[in-house]
């Protein structure tokens, strides 16, 4: 399993009338977690895009347990639970407040899409090679 955590403070403009992080904005936090998790491996989404690979979201499941509030410092823990050399990747994300209480969890599935071929493709070998060491002992 591969995991990475980053933090982000809830901005005023991201909240609803109650001062809670608006439910529609959680996806931005998931995206930030995915981006930073991939970047931590030594490759960025921008580099994948330069190779002609984009990663559109095809499925998202979220569970809201507690509200994130304006000015809260949120820890975004993003994990890849399984390594499939298929045309998709799933990220599990958990958001925690400063008291380390779980606020939200989600699973987001993305596919690898070749912009030239206009079709889904297998996970790029550069990403497989970066993730593989985290799964070598998983049997």
C-alpha positions in Angstrom: 0.0 0.0 0.0 1.2 3.5 -0.8 0.1 6.5 1.3 0.9 10.1 1.5 -0.5 12.9 3.7 -0.6 16.7 3.0 -2.4 19.5 4.7 -4.7 22.3 3.6 -6.6 25.0 5.5 -10.3 25.5 4.7 -10.8 28.9 3.0 -13.7 31.1 3.7 -14.8 31.0 0.0 -15.0 27.1 0.2 -17.6 27.2 3.0 -21.4 27.3 3.0 -23.7 29.6 5.0 -23.0 27.5 8.1 -19.3 27.9 7.9 -18.8 24.3 6.9 -16.7 23.1 3.9 -19.3 23.0 1.1 -19.9 19.3 0.2 -19.2 20.0 -3.5 -15.7 21.3 -2.6 -14.5 18.0 -1.1 -13.5 16.8 -4.6 -10.9 19.6 -4.7 -9.3 18.2 -1.5 -9.3 14.7 -3.0 -7.7 16.0 -6.1 -5.1 17.9 -4.1 -4.3 14.7 -2.2 -3.9 12.7 -5.4 -1.7 15.3 -7.0 0.6 15.6 -4.0 0.7 11.8 -3.5 1.8 11.3 -7.1 4.3 14.2 -6.8 5.8 12.6 -3.7 6.6 9.6 -5.9 8.8 11.8 -8.1 6.4 12.4 -11.0 3.7 14.9 -11.5 0.3 15.0 -13.3 1.9 17.6 -15.5 4.6 15.2 -16.6 2.0 12.5 -17.3 0.1 15.0 -19.4 3.2 15.9 -21.3 3.5 12.2 -22.1 0.0 12.4 -23.6 -1.7 10.7 -20.6 -4.6 12.2 -18.8 -6.5 10.8 -15.9 -10.2 11.5 -15.9 -12.3 10.6 -12.9 -14.8 7.9 -13.7 -16.2 7.1 -10.3 -16.4 8.8 -6.9 -17.8 7.6 -3.6 -17.7 9.9 -0.6 -18.9 9.5 3.0 -19.4 12.6 5.1 -19.0 11.9 8.9 -18.2 15.3 10.4 -18.0 18.8 8.9 -14.8 20.5 8.1 -15.1 24.2 9.2 -13.7 27.5 8.0 -10.0 27.9 9.0 -9.6 24.3 10.0 -6.3 22.7 9.1 -7.2 19.5 7.3 -4.9 16.6 6.8 -5.6 14.8 3.5 -4.3 11.2 3.6 -4.3 9.6 0.2 -3.6 5.9 -0.4 -3.3 3.5 -3.3 -4.5 0.3 -1.8 -3.8 -2.0 -4.7 -1.6 -1.9 -7.8 -3.3 -3.0 -10.9 -1.5 -2.8 -14.2 -4.8 -2.2 -15.8 -6.2 1.0 -17.3 -7.4 2.4 -14.0 -6.2 3.5 -10.6 -8.2 3.9 -7.4 -7.3 6.3 -4.6 -8.7 6.1 -1.1 -8.7 9.4 0.7 -9.4 10.4 4.3 -9.7 13.9 5.7 -8.9 14.6 9.3 -9.2 17.7 11.4 -6.5 19.0 13.8 -7.9 16.7 16.6 -7.2 13.8 14.2 -10.9 13.0 13.9 -12.0 11.5 10.7 -14.2 13.9 8.8 -14.7 12.3 5.4 -13.6 9.3 3.4 -13.7 8.7 -0.3 -12.7 6.4 -3.1 -12.0 7.9 -6.5 -11.3 5.8 -9.6 -9.5 7.3 -12.5 -8.6 5.8 -15.9 -5.5 6.4 -18.0 -6.4 8.0 -21.3 -4.1 8.5 -24.2 -4.8 11.9 -25.8 -3.4 10.8 -29.2 -5.1 7.4 -29.4 -8.3 8.8 -27.8 -8.6 5.6 -25.8 -7.9 4.2 -22.4 -4.5 2.6 -22.0 -2.6 0.7 -19.3 -1.0 2.5 -16.4 2.2 4.1 -17.7 5.3 2.1 -16.8 6.9 5.1 -15.1 4.0 5.2 -12.6 4.0 1.4 -12.1 7.8 1.5 -11.4 7.3 4.2 -8.8 4.5 2.4 -7.0 5.8 -1.2 -7.3 8.2 -1.0 -4.3 5.2 -0.2 -2.0 3.5 -3.4 -3.1 6.3 -5.9 -3.4 5.5 -7.5 -0.1 1.7 -7.7 -0.7 0.9 -11.2 -1.5 
